[in-house]
Amino acid sequence: MTSSLPSVLADNVRLDQWLNFATPGQVEIATGRVELGQGVLTAMAQIAAEELDVDVVRIKVRSGDTDCTPNEGYTAGSQSMQAGGIALRQACAEARKLFLDDAARRLGCAAAELAVQDGRILRNAAATSWDYWAQAQSVSLAIPATGTAARKARAHYAIVGRNAARIDLPAKLFGNPTFVHDMTLDGIAGGSAGELARDLARDLAHDLAHARVVRQPNRGATLVSIDEAAVRRAAHEPISFVRDENFLAIVGDDETAVDAAAAVAADHATWSGAEPPSALQQEANWLLQRSAIDRVIGAPAADSPRGLQNYEATYTRPHLAHASIAPSCALALYRDGRLSVWTHCQGVYPLRAALARMLKLDPTAISVRHVQGPGCYGHNGADDAAADAAVIALRMPGRPIRVRWRRQEEFAFEPVSPAMVVKVRAKLDAAGHPVDWTTEIWSGTHQGRPGGGANLLAGEALPNPPAPPPPTDVPEAAGGGATRNAEPLYDIPGKRIIHHLVLEMPRRTSALRSLGAMPNVFALESCMDELAERAGADPIAYRLAHLSDPRGRRVIERAAAMANWTAGNPRQADRGQSSRDQASRAKGIGFAQYKNRAAYAAVIVELEVDESVRLLRAWCAADAGLVINPDAVINQLEGGIIQGASAVRSCERRPDRLGDLSGAALQ
């Protein structure tokens, strides 16, 4: 047994940061990961219940609270199970060992004679008078984890690997006030008022102020004037203005009035240094003309045979918005020198650090708590809405402030995915097989989360705004940003990536689901189809001929079997289809491994192409390793297929219109 700790557990090493048995019959676990609709809290409860040998209904989950949960950074990059789940599992294993050792001492026996059944201690399968809660006063969890406690063997799992009902769904399905948008600080939204006394919370609920922010049209724009009288006339109810340099907010008791005022405020505000929005019709052309930081990853093949054919293809993706079902929202309260913020952001600790720098407060004077929101595919407007509420709360002490972005504001100011150009160049042997492959990428940054107090819209509007952080992207060690999945998983002797990090983008860009993997996989898999066609090969057979990874091969073969794929049938027409249907319908395949080191998936779709493109059916085979909750994984795959089908229609195979970046060409 190794004594090394999972990295997240090493960073939050005390066991009482992860779990306690303070309430009889209940186990409270804590996780820095937050629920964004992916079912992560249910999976965490299953992991804890499995390792502690208790019924999952006994588990109460605390999530994303700087006052009482571990600092796990962001809920992002599919790391909740791979990092957070492993840390929680080890912490629970260590707690279980402490209780068994304590019971062995009390009973005067060897710990090997003991077992746990739903929290009760058994000796040689017979009940004893001890359980976790009876021992809780004498077993201290205020000690560091050691990494030496044995975790349960997978063969003995009874909870992990089985479907479990989502703990977050009942309240949502039955319309209970669950989301941050529902909060009034009187105890709804899951008791999210935190440490506030109930009588105080009820008083604050009646004092809740609604706020909207009048945005700078661009970074550096200076607010010259605002016609307050005209804005007040539009409100029809009393409103007030909070201004600090270029930060301007409208505040009032009546949300409808505040919304009405915010809708017209931009027309009555005068800015200097405002740049008109640029309608970039050719985003790919624009990217290719900008300055960039260039780097090369990988190297050409050591020995390339002569007489190779050259292949080129170029693909683009425009900016994509999160388009969540509701706009961003947050609440904040500044009282007695302490700032409390309620938010649906992905990282409460990083947000707390950013707020502290922006507001020049001690981080220990700030509490940030996650409350569920409308979901996201990465960095949306949640952090900015929280910063808005915090700025206003500091200027209106004692009064809770609720900021809800308008839908127009969400689309105009939330971070979006970078537009990207992906150019593939390959050298092919006489049989049409690639022996050398280059993926060249032009993209803005995927790493725009708040850092150093910057990248928060409110911070940029305040006096002496922080300098923007230096351009960078997600490093390859963390999966890469624009370069994610840019290297084909296929067996090609020479592979390299040329990355052009574009320094200036027309939109504010950051992480959106899978970062650069979506356009990169779209480009690589489209190229594999074209190369198979040129070689006169079946697309699946062509892929398998260049793939030795056994897990990758299995998902492709499984998807092909599910879809009744027939080798050598170009359109994969089903028997019984009319000739018209056969002419307009076809099947195609895509394959990838997330970050080239995590879960595998192969998806076959059947499309109908007429005046429009219709997705008729999809078959998916995936290998995600150890699965905590199979139903949750199925939900993720189905949701990913739907989202992918939507997003891929925004991607484009570029014809010969980019100068020397030609379309596909064989010489």
HELIX and SHEET records of a PDB file:
HELIX    1   1 SER A    7  ASP A   11  1                                   5    
HELIX    2   2 LEU A   15  GLN A   17  5                                   3    
HELIX    3   3 VAL A   40  LEU A   52  1                                  13    
HELIX    4   4 VAL A   56  ARG A   58  5                                   3    
HELIX    5   5 SER A   80  GLY A   85  3                                   6    
HELIX    6   6 ILE A   86  LEU A  107  1                                  22    
HELIX    7   7 ALA A  111  GLU A  113  5                                   3    
HELIX    8   8 TYR A  132  GLN A  135  1                                   4    
HELIX    9   9 ARG A  154  HIS A  156  5                                   3    
HELIX   10  10 LEU A  169  LEU A  173  1                                   5    
HELIX   11  11 VAL A  180  ASP A  182  5                                   3    
HELIX   12  12 ILE A  188  GLY A  191  1                                   4    
HELIX   13  13 ARG A  198  HIS A  206  1                                   9    
HELIX   14  14 GLU A  228  ALA A  235  1                                   8    
HELIX   15  15 GLU A  255  ALA A  265  1                                  11    
HELIX   16  16 ALA A  266  HIS A  268  5                                   3    
HELIX   17  17 GLU A  283  LEU A  288  1                                   6    
HELIX   18  18 VAL A  348  LEU A  359  1                                  12    
HELIX   19  19 PRO A  363  ALA A  365  5                                   3    
HELIX   20  20 ALA A  382  ARG A  395  1                                  14    
HELIX   21  21 ARG A  407  PHE A  413  1                                   7    
HELIX   22  22 LEU A  457  ALA A  461  1                                   5    
HELIX   23  23 GLU A  476  ALA A  478  5                                   3    
HELIX   24  24 ALA A  517  ARG A  534  1                                  18    
HELIX   25  25 PRO A  539  ALA A  545  1                                   7    
HELIX   26  26 PRO A  550  MET A  562  1                                  13    
HELIX   27  27 SER A  579  SER A  584  1                                   6    
HELIX   28  28 TYR A  594  ASN A  596  5                                   3    
HELIX   29  29 PRO A  630  VAL A  648  1                                  19    
SHEET    1   A 3 LEU A  19  ASN A  20  0                                        
SHEET    2   A 3 VAL A  27  THR A  31 -1                                        
SHEET    3   A 3 ILE A  59  SER A  63  1                                        
SHEET    1   B 3 LEU A 114  GLN A 117  0                                        
SHEET    2   B 3 ARG A 120  ARG A 123 -1                                        
SHEET    3   B 3 ALA A 126  ASP A 131 -1                                        
SHEET    1   C 7 SER A 240  ASP A 244  0                                        
SHEET    2   C 7 PHE A 247  GLY A 252 -1                                        
SHEET    3   C 7 ALA A 209  VAL A 214 -1                                        
SHEET    4   C 7 ILE A 401  ARG A 404  1                                        
SHEET    5   C 7 CYS A 329  ARG A 335 -1                                        
SHEET    6   C 7 ARG A 338  THR A 343 -1                                        
SHEET    7   C 7 ILE A 366  HIS A 370  1                                        
SHEET    1   D 2 THR A 222  ILE A 226  0                                        
SHEET    2   D 2 ALA A 269  SER A 272 -1                                        
SHEET    1   E 6 ALA A 292  ALA A 299  0                                        
SHEET    2   E 6 GLY A 494  VAL A 502 -1                                        
SHEET    3   E 6 PRO A 434  SER A 443  1                                        
SHEET    4   E 6 MET A 420  LEU A 428 -1                                        
SHEET    5   E 6 GLN A 309  ARG A 317 -1                                        
SHEET    6   E 6 GLU A 652  ARG A 654 -1                                        
SHEET    1   F 3 ARG A 585  GLN A 593  0                                        
SHEET    2   F 3 TYR A 600  VAL A 609 -1                                        
SHEET    3   F 3 VAL A 613  ASP A 623 -1                                        
END                                                                             
